[in-house]
Amino acid sequence: MARKLSKANIALIFFTVILLLSVYAQIQYQTQMWSDIEPSYGIHANKLTEKPAKYFVLSNPDQYVLKVIDDK
């Protein structure tokens, strides 16, 4: 036999759901805010099969470009 929920129990469940959704929304907002402040960049390099006709020299590469060059 199914038991009916009282109004107090329904209110408690509703309050708990709203509280959890609020916490989730705040976490999502904070995560989005930090990703807007700290942008992420990517670099991808492949080893060339033949020497290109034209190329340029990196006079002052940063640490990320050097890491990619060293990994290949």
C-alpha positions as CSV (number, residue, x, y, z in Angstrom):
1,M,0.0,0.0,0.0
2,A,1.4,3.4,-1.0
3,R,1.8,6.0,1.6
4,K,1.0,9.6,0.8
5,L,3.5,12.3,1.6
6,S,2.5,15.0,4.0
7,K,2.7,18.7,3.1
8,A,5.7,19.1,5.4
9,N,7.6,16.2,3.6
10,I,6.8,17.7,0.2
11,A,8.0,21.1,1.3
12,L,11.2,19.5,2.7
13,I,11.9,17.7,-0.5
14,F,11.2,20.8,-2.5
15,F,13.6,22.9,-0.3
16,T,16.3,20.2,-0.6
17,V,16.0,20.1,-4.4
18,I,16.2,23.9,-4.6
19,L,19.2,24.0,-2.3
20,L,21.1,21.4,-4.3
21,L,20.3,23.2,-7.6
22,S,21.5,26.5,-6.1
23,V,24.8,25.0,-5.0
24,Y,25.2,23.3,-8.5
25,A,24.5,26.6,-10.3
26,Q,27.0,28.5,-8.1
27,I,29.7,26.0,-8.8
28,Q,29.0,26.1,-12.5
29,Y,29.0,30.0,-12.4
30,Q,32.4,30.0,-10.6
31,T,33.8,27.5,-13.1
32,Q,32.7,29.5,-16.1
33,M,33.9,32.8,-14.5
34,W,37.5,31.3,-14.1
35,S,37.6,30.0,-17.6
36,D,36.7,33.5,-18.9
37,I,39.5,35.0,-16.8
38,E,42.1,32.3,-17.5
39,P,41.8,31.4,-21.2
40,S,43.3,28.1,-22.3
41,Y,45.5,27.9,-25.4
42,G,46.5,24.9,-27.4
43,I,49.3,24.2,-29.8
44,H,49.8,21.2,-32.0
45,A,52.8,20.2,-34.1
46,N,53.5,17.4,-36.5
47,K,56.9,16.3,-37.8
48,L,57.3,17.3,-41.4
49,T,58.0,14.5,-44.0
50,E,60.0,16.9,-46.2
51,K,61.8,20.2,-45.8
52,P,59.5,23.2,-46.6
53,A,60.4,25.6,-49.4
54,K,59.9,28.6,-47.0
55,Y,60.3,28.7,-43.3
56,F,60.9,31.2,-40.5
57,V,63.2,31.1,-37.5
58,L,61.7,31.5,-34.0
59,S,64.0,34.1,-32.5
60,N,62.4,34.0,-29.0
61,P,60.0,31.0,-28.5
62,D,58.1,30.7,-25.3
63,Q,58.2,27.7,-23.0
64,Y,55.2,26.1,-24.6
65,V,56.5,26.2,-28.1
66,L,59.8,24.8,-26.9
67,K,58.1,21.9,-25.1
68,V,56.2,21.0,-28.3
69,I,59.4,21.2,-30.4
70,D,61.3,19.0,-27.9
71,D,58.5,16.4,-27.7
72,K,58.4,15.8,-31.5
